[in-house]
Amino acid sequence: MSTMIVDHPLVRCHLTRLRDVATEPAEFRILVQRLATLLAYEATQDLRTASCTVQTPLTQASGERLAERIGLVPILRAGLGLVDPVLNLIPSAEVWHLGLYRDEATATPVRYYEKLPRSQPVDVALILDPMLATGGSAVAAIERLRQWQVPRIKLLSVLAARAGIDRVLTQYPQTQIYVCGVDAELNDRKFIVPGLGDAGDRIFNTQG
Ligand code: PRP
């Protein structure tokens, strides 16, 4: 079982701005991108590389290249907010989308879109979703990636509730979870408290 809370001054400061109800969508999106970059930095520490040689303008230099196929799996919609920054760090990554929304009455995930190849899964999947609340959506995504036979699954979330982390690790103990912060509570609507509201609505400016 593993959960890493990325504890870093920049993470703490950006997360604080993200929580602030006065932060408008334009800034909210940028903060999510910064935090996604910092999460991805930690989540990619154990990627395997292979030795290689390049020709510099002067001579040869030995170096490394990625030796694993990486898949980014954003959970629509809010997970889309994390794709570009992670793809900037791993330009060779494949991006496979899963559409899940949380039914407002029951807080259980509903599948509505899926774009995964039939076979030849990636070596490592990075599930991207800014929020891990009850854990229902994350568990549904992991279940699907396990059916797809991905060997290593990492979950990158900006903010988690303790209950969501516990649920994911109880059902899929091998999952590696990376978060910027963990809040203790879920309210009666299963929102993270103190939380940051509805990340999808704040990213896409659909707060109505
Ligand atoms: C939010 C969030 C997660 C999920 C977390 O998505 O982005 O996907 O809820 O809740 P859970 O851990 O209890 O499953 P939402 O359903 O609001 O959809 P959206 O991304 O389209 O806004």
Residues whose N, C-alpha, C, O or C-beta is under 5 A from the ligand:
A	BS01	PRP	I75 L76 R77 A78 L100 Y101 R102 A107 D129 M131 L132 A133 T134 G135 G136 S137 A138 G164 G200 D201
